[in-house]
Amino acid sequence: MEARKRAVMDSVKGEIALANAQELMNVRLVLFISPLSLSPSERGSPGFPPPYN
């Protein structure tokens, strides 16, 4: 019974870690995309292609 409970806990921890990693990726994606969506004058950083708007 104890081993089963531990296995369930490990599984839950694994899913939480996966969710955290997914969220971190989403945050990185937002941080990467948001400079692209700003206008060049707001951005002020060279190296990005001009936005398509």
N, C-alpha and C positions, 0 to 999 in steps of 0.2 A: 504493500500500500504506500509506504514511504517513498519507495523508488518511483512508483507511478506519479506521485505528487511532484517529485523532483523533476521528472521528465516533462510534466506539464509546465512547471515553472520555467524550465530551460527553453521550452518551445515558445512560451509567452515572451520571455526575455529576448529571444531571437527575433520574434516578430516586432517587438518594440524597437530593437536595434535597427531592423530593416526599415521601419517607418521613419526613424530618425535620420537614417542615411538618405532615404527618399526625400525627406523634407529639406535636408541640407543641399541635395542636388537641385531641388526646386528653387531654393534661395539663391544658389550660385547662378542658376539659369536666369532668374529675375535680375540679379546684379549684372549679368552679362548683357541681357537684352535691353535693360532700361537706358544705358548710355546710347544705344543704337536708336532709340525712339525719340531722344531729345533732338532739338534743332542744333545745327552746328555751332551757333553762337552760345547756346546754353551749355553745350558740351565742352567746347574749348579744348578738346583733346584730339590731336592728329592721329592718323592711323585707322580711323573708322571710315567706311564708305559713307557718302551722304545718304540720309534717309530718303525713302521713296514717298514723300508726301507733298 
